[in-house]
Amino acid sequence: MSQVFSEETHRNLLARIPHCTGRAISDWLRTVEEGPALRFEEKVSWLRHEHNLAYGHAKAIIHEYDLRRAARKLL
């Protein structure tokens, strides 16, 4: 079962990802965009296994990707 992070926790995770992974959030979002078309938890698992990310970091990246994708649809 997946954890639900607060908005503050989500922002804190995003802020730490570049330091922990050596890659900017924009790079990770591009990786997700170019990756396989999967459902949320499947994308999280894909990032974890293909890129050796921690669960929280992978989930934060996918959540941010989905938020930005939804925002683009509203424009």
N, C-alpha and C positions, 0 to 999 in steps of 0.2 A: 504494500500500500504506500502511495506516495505521501510525502509530507507537504503541508501547505505552509509556505513562508509568508510572513508579513511583508508589507511594502518596504519597511525599513531593513529587514533582513535581506530581502532581494537586492536592494541598493548596496548594502554592505558587501554582499557576495560579489556583485558586479565590480565594485571598486577594488576588490582583492584579486580578481582573476588575472589581470595583466601581470601583477607581481608574482603570482603563483605559477603562471603558465609561460610567461615570457612573450605572450601574444596579446594584442589589443582586442577589445570587445568586437570592434569592426571586423577583424580577421576571423574571429569565431563565428560571427553572424554570417559572413561570406561562406565559411566552411559549411554551415548548416544549410544555407541557400543552395549550395552546389551538391550537397549530400543527398542521400536517398529520401524519397517521399514516404515518410512513416508517420505514425501517430505519436502523440506527445511522449509517452513513456518509452516507446521504441526509439525515438530520437535521442532521449536521455541515455538509454542503454548503448546506442550506437556511439555517441560521443565518449562515453565512459570506456568502452572497449577498444574503439579505434584510436582514441587520442589520450588514453590513460588519465582521464579527468576524474576528480572526486564527484560523488553523486550531487552534492550541493552546487558545485560549479556547473556541472552539466545541466542540471535542472534550471539554474538561473539563466544560462545562455539560451536554452530553448524557450523559457518563459519570455525573455526579452525579445527573442526573435518573433514569437507569436504576437506580443504586444505591438511591435513595430509594424508587422505585417497587417494587423487589424487597423492600425492608424492609417496606413497607406490606403486601405480600402475605403476609409471614410472620406478621403480627400477627393 
